[in-house]
Amino acid sequence: MTDTTGPARRRADARRNEQALLDAAAAVFVAAGVEAPVRDIAAAAGVGVGTVYRHFPTRADLVVAVYRHQVEACAEAGPTHLAEAANPYAALTGWVDQFVDLLVTKHGLAAALRADSAQFDALHTYFVDRLVPVCARLLDAAATAGEIRADVDAYQLLRGVGNLCVGADSDPSYDARRLVGLLLDGLRVRT
């Protein structure tokens, strides 16, 4: 008979709880901002408030964990988009759409980490180090396929997408996705 209450099972349960917390917190942050009550995050995750604090003792800890979780998901999605999309350009646009979702979740991060600029700087470096190579790989594949211009720099593209997303914070009629779509369309090679 297998022991289902051992340390491995408890670690798996803890990872699932943490995953549920991160997913719930990301959704709550998008809906209500990073200052949303912890009880709302706990309710969305189906756990108690104490569980949230056990995993993430401070709001900044939670915000950083959500952000890292989202960056990892975005980074890991690049190869999946490339393998499953109809063509490299479709993979690029699908991944950039996911990147835009990440930027929406990021809203409010700077204010939440204002007191700890070292933590914020480290997070920015992590963001760049994880996502620029993924974007570069997608751009290279689309350029090699002759679908986009070959002179597009991944870092510059991510900065451009990020800048286009800024307007959505203060103007509900601002359509960042449409503008990002126009930017990506402008990369295409026309024959």
N, C-alpha and C positions, 0 to 999 in steps of 0.2 A: 504494500500500500504506500502511496506517495504522500509525503508530508506537505500539505498545502498551506501551512501556517508558518513555515520557516522563514529565515532571513531573505532568501531570494524572492519569495512571494511578497513579503513586506516591502522590499525595494521596488518591485514591479508596481505594487499599489501606490507607493510614494511617487514614482515617476508618472503614473497615470494621473494622480491627483495634481501634480505640478503641471502636467500638460493641460489638463482641464482648466486649471487656474490661469495659465498663460493665454489659452484660447479665449476664455471668458473675459479676462482683463483686456485683451486686445479689442474684443467686441464692445465692451463697456467704454473703453477709452475713445473709440471711434464715435460712439453714440453720445457720450456725455463729457469727454475730455479726461485728462489724466488726474483731475481732482475729484473724480467720481467717488462716492462713498465706498469704502471697502466692503460694507455689507452688500452692496449691489453686485460687486464682483464675486463675493462668496456665494450669493444666491444664484447668480448665473452659472457658476461652476458646480453648484449642488454640494457645497461643502460649508462648514462653519467658518465664522470670522477667525477663530483661533487657528484654523488650518492655514488661512492666508498668511497670518502673522508668523506662524511657525516656519513657513517656507520663505517668506519675505518680510523681515522684521520692520523695514521702513518702506514708505511709498516709493522713494527713489530706487530701492532694491527691486521693487516690483516693476517699475517703469523700465529700468535697465534690462531686467530679465525678459520682459515682453518684447522690447526692442531687439534684443539679441536673438530671441526666438524667431521673430519675424525676419530678421536679416538671414538667419540660417535657412529658414524655409524658402526664402527668395533665392539664395545662393544654390541650394539643392535643386530648385526647380529648373534652373537653366538647362542642364543636360537632359532633363525629362522633356522640356519643351522641344529641344533640338531633336530628340529621338522620336517624338510622337507627332510633331506638326507636319503639315503637308509639304512645307518647304522651309528653308532657313529664315526667310523674311517673316513668315507666319510665326515661327518660333520666337524670333526677336520681338515682334509686336505682342505676342502673348506674354512673354516674360516682362516686357516693359509695363504692360497692364498690371501685372502682379507687383512690380516695383512701385507703381503709382499707389496701389493699395497700402504698401508699406509706408509710403510717405504720409498717407492720411493717418495711419496709426501713430506716426512719429509726432504729429501735431501736439504741442504742449510739452515735449520732452525738455526743451531748453529751460523752460520755466521751472519744471520739476527738479532739475539738476543744477539750478542757478548757484546754489551754495557750494557745489563741488565741481569746479571747472576742470580739474584733473580727470575726474570720472567721465565728464562730457567729452573732453578731448580724446581720451582713450576709446570711447565709444565711436567717435567719428572716425578714428583711425581704423578700428575694427570694421566699420561699415565700408570704408573705401577698400581696405585689404580684401574683404570677402566678395564684394559685388563688382568691382571694376574688372577683375579677371573673367568673371562669368559673362559680363556684358561684352568684353573684348572677344571672347570665344564665339558668342552669337553674331557679333558684327563680322568677324572673320569668315564665318560660315556663309553668311548672306553675301558678303563681298566676293568670296570664292565662287559662289553660285551665280555671280553676275546680277544679283538682285538689287544691290545697293552700291553706292559709291565706296571706293576702297580707302578714302582718306578720312574716315570718321573715327575720332578718338573716343574710346569708351568713357573715360573720365569726363570729358567735355559733354558727351551726350547725357550722362547721368546728371551732371550739373544743370544742363538745359532743361531736362525733364523736371528736376527738382524746382527750378525757378518758375517753370510754368504752373506747378502745383501750388505755389505760394498764394496766389490770388484767391484760391478757393476758401481759404481760412476766413476771410472777412466779407465775402460777397457770394451769397447763395446762388446767384444767377450765373456766376463764373463757371465755365465748363472746361476744367483742366484736361479732362480726358479727350475732348475734341481737339484742343490745342496740341496735346501730345500726339494725337493721331496725325494732325497736319505736319508736325515736325518729322515724324517717322515717314510719312508719305514723301516728304521732301528729300529723304535719303535715297529714294528709289532711282534706279537707272531706267531712263525712258528710251525705248527703241522705236 
